[in-house]
Each structure stands twice: as C-alpha cells, then as structure tokens.
Amino acid sequence: MGLQTLSGPVDEMLDEETQDLLKKATIYHIPEQWRTNFFGETQPTTLNSRLMSISNKQKDYLTNQLVWLDYVNVCIIISQQLPAAQKASRSSSASTQTAVQKNALRQHNIFRRRHCVSALKLNNTLNSIAQRYANKLANTNTFVHSNNKLNGQRLGENLWQTTSSRRLTAVDGTKATADWYNEIDLYDFRKPGFSSATGHFTQLVWSATKSLGIGIAYTKDGKTAFVVANYYPAGNVAGSSYFERNVPKQKQKC
C-alpha cells in the first residue's frame, strides 16, 4: 500500500503548503548510494534542489527499475519525515515571533524612558491581532494600514517593511522600532500635532498607551518581511493639547 500511494510525482503528492515546508529546511538525508543513483551526485543537496531534481529528472530515471526503487524510497523518506518537519517549522516560527516581540518591546521601552513615559507591556491579544495582520500583508505583499480594533476601540498601529535580494534571516524587531523612533528628528515639539512624517514616533512614545502587540511575517520567497505593532489605547489622538500632554521632550532626569 505504501509503495502504491507514494509512487506519484512528489510535486503532485504534496500540497503547496507542504512543498513550502520542505523547501525551508533540510529534514532528511538520502543514503549516498541513493543520491548517486537518483540525483547523479554524491554531495548532500538542499531540499529545494532535491525536489526540483525529482520533478525534472523523473521521466529519464523511470526507465531504470533500480532508480525507480530509489525514487520510491525517497518518497517514503519524505512521507515519514514530514510530521517532524511540520512540527519543527511551527516551533521555529513561534520562536521567531517571540524573539521579535521581546526585542521590539525592549527597544520601545528604552526609547520611552528617554521621554519619562511609562513602560509598555506585551499583550497576548494584541500580539495575535498584529500577527494575523502581518500574515495578511505578507500573503498579499501589500503595505497598508488595518482597521484593527479591541473592545470596539481602534488600535494604534505602526507598520514596517524590509526587502532583500536574498532570503531574510535576521529581522528581530529592534531595527523596525528604531526606524519609527528616528522620526523624532522631524518632530517640532514647539508645534505639537500629528504628521504622517512623524506619526510612528509619536505613537511609539505616546504616554497614554500602555499595551503593545507585535507580529512579523515573511513573503513566500522569504525576501520581504513585515512587522506590525498595535498599541492600546491608541495614540495620535487629534488635537494639539493631546500631543502636548502625551509626547513630551526627552529629559535628562525623570
């Protein structure tokens, strides 16, 4: 039964999500004699190239009964290792999200201390809201604000995006927070108020905001990352008096 169910092309056996998992991590090792017969090589390859090799070379190798057996064995290995790969992928994703949340929170509070405003705390509900929206941005590869709300009230929101010619591996939330804060250079404390050029900064240090949620997601090719920060209560409330009270200057002592 196993040989029959695993005898089709790998790219037909596995759904798109599973193929993506396999491309992201090396989860199995093909014995050297199988690599030599099936892939025409003796060195380990990435999963992506293995899958491509299976797809591109299948017709040629099917004429060789021995190689066909090797092909089936490769499929069996993938099938057996897949649950572990899915678990590892979920674990890695959760670990990455947690690290980004902690780093972003720490950097937020470093900057807020400069203005003598209270530290933010991570909120699990806000984390979930921010993560869902980060996933949406990554899936659609768009960069627009949400209308996220909590308890019927709108949330403050900062967005950040970075793109590379290669797969991103070191996005940790600190750079996003620093980029938002650096808008302070454009803010005129003598004329408090909202501006699209400084709105990320004013939300970040808004003194009435108490809770933070952070989400991070990558596009399918891994070359673009989106970071979403949601704030509660929301900052950037219209009116110069609100900005004067909630966006204080930097202070030497609190």
TORBA-677251 format. One line per 10 residues: number of its first residue (from 1); their letters; for each residue x, y, z of C-alpha. Coordinates in steps of 0.25 Angstrom, whole numbers, plus 5000, padded with zeros to 4 digits. Layout:
<sites>
NUM	A	X/Y/Z  ...
</sites>
This chain:
<sites>
1	MGLQTLSGPV	5000/5000/5000  5011/5010/5004  5018/5008/4990  5006/5010/4983  5002/5023/4990  5016/5028/4989  5018/5025/4974  5014/5038/4968  5022/5050/4965  5026/5058/4978
11	DEMLDEETQD	5020/5071/4973  5007/5064/4971  5007/5056/4985  5010/5069/4993  5001/5081/4994  5006/5095/4993  5008/5097/5008  5016/5084/5010  5025/5087/4998  5028/5101/5004
21	LLKKATIYHI	5031/5094/5017  5041/5084/5010  5048/5096/5003  5050/5103/5016  5058/5093/5023  5067/5081/5021  5059/5070/5028  5065/5057/5023  5077/5051/5017  5077/5041/5005
31	PEQWRTNFFG	5088/5030/5007  5100/5032/4998  5096/5021/4988  5082/5027/4986  5088/5041/4984  5098/5035/4974  5087/5027/4966  5076/5037/4967  5082/5050/4967  5095/5047/4960
41	ETQPTTLNSR	5103/5053/4971  5110/5049/4984  5108/5062/4992  5096/5066/5000  5087/5076/4994  5077/5086/4999  5062/5081/4999  5059/5091/4988  5069/5085/4978  5065/5071/4982
51	LMSISNKQKD	5050/5074/4979  5054/5080/4966  5063/5068/4963  5051/5059/4965  5042/5067/4956  5052/5070/4945  5059/5056/4944  5047/5047/4947  5044/5043/4932  5058/5039/4930
61	YLTNQLVWLD	5060/5031/4942  5047/5024/4942  5053/5015/4931  5063/5009/4941  5056/5000/4950  5067/5001/4961  5066/5016/4961  5050/5015/4961  5052/5008/4974  5061/5018/4979
71	YVNVCIIISQ	5051/5029/4975  5040/5022/4983  5050/5021/4995  5052/5036/4994  5037/5038/4995  5035/5029/5007  5046/5037/5014  5039/5050/5011  5026/5044/5016  5032/5039/5029
81	QLPAAQKASR	5039/5051/5032  5028/5061/5029  5021/5061/5042  5034/5065/5049  5037/5076/5038  5023/5082/5041  5026/5082/5056  5039/5088/5054  5034/5099/5045  5023/5103/5055
91	SSSASTQTAV	5033/5103/5066  5043/5111/5059  5032/5121/5054  5027/5122/5069  5041/5124/5074  5044/5135/5063  5031/5143/5067  5034/5142/5082  5048/5147/5080  5043/5159/5071
101	QKNALRQHNI	5033/5162/5081  5043/5163/5093  5053/5171/5085  5043/5181/5080  5037/5183/5094  5051/5185/5100  5054/5195/5089  5041/5202/5091  5043/5204/5106  5057/5208/5104
111	FRRRHCVSAL	5052/5220/5095  5040/5223/5104  5049/5224/5117  5056/5236/5109  5043/5243/5110  5040/5239/5124  5027/5231/5120  5023/5218/5126  5028/5205/5120  5019/5197/5111
121	KLNNTLNSIA	5015/5182/5113  5013/5172/5103  4998/5167/5102  4995/5153/5096  4982/5158/5090  4989/5170/5083  5000/5160/5079  4990/5151/5072  4983/5163/5065  4997/5168/5060
131	QRYANKLANT	5001/5155/5055  4989/5152/5047  4990/5165/5040  5005/5163/5038  5002/5150/5031  4991/5157/5023  5002/5167/5018  5012/5156/5015  5002/5147/5007  4997/5159/4999
141	NTFVHSNNKL	5010/5166/4998  5003/5179/5001  5007/5191/5011  4994/5197/5016  4989/5200/5030  4978/5192/5036  4965/5196/5044  4968/5187/5055  4960/5189/5068  4960/5184/5082
151	NGQRLGENLW	4947/5185/5090  4941/5193/5080  4953/5204/5080  4962/5206/5069  4977/5202/5071  4989/5210/5069  4998/5203/5058  5012/5205/5053  5016/5197/5040  5030/5194/5036
161	QTTSSRRLTA	5035/5186/5023  5049/5182/5018  5053/5175/5005  5065/5168/5001  5070/5161/4989  5073/5149/4997  5065/5141/5008  5064/5149/5020  5069/5143/5033  5072/5153/5044
171	VDGTKATADW	5059/5162/5045  5058/5164/5060  5048/5176/5063  5059/5185/5068  5062/5192/5054  5047/5194/5052  5046/5201/5065  5058/5209/5063  5053/5214/5050  5040/5218/5056
181	YNEIDLYDFR	5046/5226/5067  5056/5233/5058  5045/5241/5052  5047/5249/5065  5057/5257/5056  5045/5263/5048  5036/5266/5060  5034/5280/5065  5031/5280/5080  5028/5295/5079
191	KPGFSSATGH	5017/5292/5070  5011/5278/5075  5002/5271/5066  5000/5259/5056  5008/5258/5043  5010/5246/5034  5025/5248/5035  5025/5247/5050  5013/5238/5053  5021/5226/5056
201	FTQLVWSATK	5030/5233/5066  5018/5240/5073  5010/5227/5075  5023/5220/5080  5025/5230/5091  5010/5233/5094  5009/5233/5109  4995/5229/5110  4998/5216/5102  5000/5204/5112
211	SLGIGIAYTK	5000/5191/5104  5007/5186/5091  5005/5175/5081  5016/5171/5071  5014/5162/5059  5024/5158/5048  5023/5151/5035  5030/5148/5022  5026/5147/5008  5026/5133/5002
221	DGKTAFVVAN	5040/5135/4996  5046/5140/5009  5051/5153/5003  5041/5163/5009  5038/5164/5024  5026/5171/5030  5026/5176/5045  5013/5181/5051  5012/5188/5064  4998/5190/5070
231	YYPAGNVAGS	4996/5199/5082  4985/5201/5093  4980/5211/5096  4983/5217/5082  4992/5229/5081  4992/5240/5071  4978/5246/5076  4974/5258/5069  4977/5271/5076  4990/5279/5079
241	SYFERNVPKQ	4987/5278/5094  4987/5263/5093  5000/5263/5087  5006/5273/5097  5002/5264/5108  5006/5251/5102  5018/5254/5094  5028/5260/5104  5042/5264/5100  5054/5256/5104
251	KQKC	5058/5258/5118  5071/5257/5126  5064/5252/5138  5050/5247/5141
</sites>
